[in-house]
């Protein structure tokens, strides 16, 4: 699992379209598509923007299995805001969906 897989996982985890991730990274949606298909890799500046936005380490995006912490768990930055609470995968998905919904109301 390399950069292309990590980017796909990150985008799916946060419910982002390729266009939304492109805007965060400062690139086109075609660039994101090329990253995910393994045709190209993001520049460090794009990786830094994505990592900063989601409070991830750059290694989470760059390294093999970077989006997998241990035992198949994925890094959740939002979980840091819920001191010590354990959430199931389904609950985290609901939290992320709700956060996206709230964000969409800003426009």
C-alpha positions in Angstrom: 0.0 0.0 0.0 1.8 3.1 -1.3 1.0 6.7 -1.8 -1.8 6.0 -4.2 -3.6 3.8 -1.8 -3.0 6.2 1.1 -4.5 9.0 -0.8 -7.5 6.9 -1.8 -8.0 5.9 1.9 -7.6 9.5 3.1 -10.1 10.8 0.6 -12.7 8.1 1.3 -12.1 8.4 5.1 -12.9 12.1 5.1 -15.7 11.8 2.4 -13.9 14.0 -0.1 -14.3 14.1 -3.8 -11.2 14.3 -6.0 -12.1 17.9 -6.6 -12.3 18.7 -2.9 -8.9 17.1 -2.2 -7.5 18.9 -5.2 -8.6 22.2 -3.7 -6.9 21.4 -0.4 -3.7 20.3 -2.1 -3.7 23.3 -4.5 -3.8 21.0 -7.6 -6.3 19.9 -10.2 -8.7 17.0 -9.8 -6.9 15.3 -12.7 -3.7 15.4 -10.6 -5.5 13.7 -7.7 -6.8 11.1 -10.2 -3.3 10.5 -11.4 -2.0 10.1 -7.9 -4.7 7.6 -7.0 -4.0 5.6 -10.2 -0.3 5.6 -9.5 0.5 7.5 -12.7 2.2 10.2 -10.7 3.0 11.2 -7.1 2.2 14.4 -5.3 4.9 17.0 -4.7 5.9 17.6 -1.2 4.1 20.9 -1.0 0.8 19.2 -1.8 1.5 16.5 0.7 2.2 19.1 3.4 -1.0 20.9 2.7 -3.1 17.7 3.0 -1.2 16.6 6.1 -1.7 20.0 7.8 -5.4 20.1 6.9 -6.0 16.7 8.5 -3.4 16.9 11.3 -1.6 13.9 9.9 2.1 13.2 9.6 3.5 13.4 6.1 4.6 9.8 6.5 0.9 8.8 6.8 0.6 9.9 3.1 4.1 8.9 1.8 5.0 5.6 3.5 3.7 2.1 2.7 0.7 1.5 5.0 1.0 5.0 6.2 -2.7 5.3 6.7 -2.8 2.1 8.8 -1.6 2.6 12.4 -2.0 -0.9 13.8 -4.4 -3.8 13.7 -6.0 -2.2 10.6 -6.9 1.0 12.4 -6.7 4.2 10.5 -5.5 7.6 11.9 -8.4 9.7 13.0 -7.6 13.3 13.8 -11.1 14.0 14.8 -10.9 11.4 17.6 -8.4 13.5 19.4 -11.2 15.9 20.2 -13.1 13.2 22.1 -10.6 12.5 25.0 -10.5 8.8 25.7 -13.8 7.9 24.1 -13.8 4.7 22.1 -15.8 4.8 18.8 -16.6 2.0 16.5 -15.7 2.3 12.8 -19.4 3.0 12.1 -19.6 5.7 14.7 -16.5 7.4 13.3 -18.1 7.4 9.9 -21.2 9.0 11.3 -19.1 11.7 13.0 -17.2 12.4 9.8 -20.4 12.6 7.8 -22.0 14.9 10.3 -18.8 17.1 10.3 -19.0 17.3 6.5 -22.7 18.2 6.6 -22.0 21.0 9.1 -19.2 22.3 6.9 -21.5 22.2 3.8 -23.9 24.5 5.5 -21.2 27.3 5.7 -21.5 27.9 1.9 
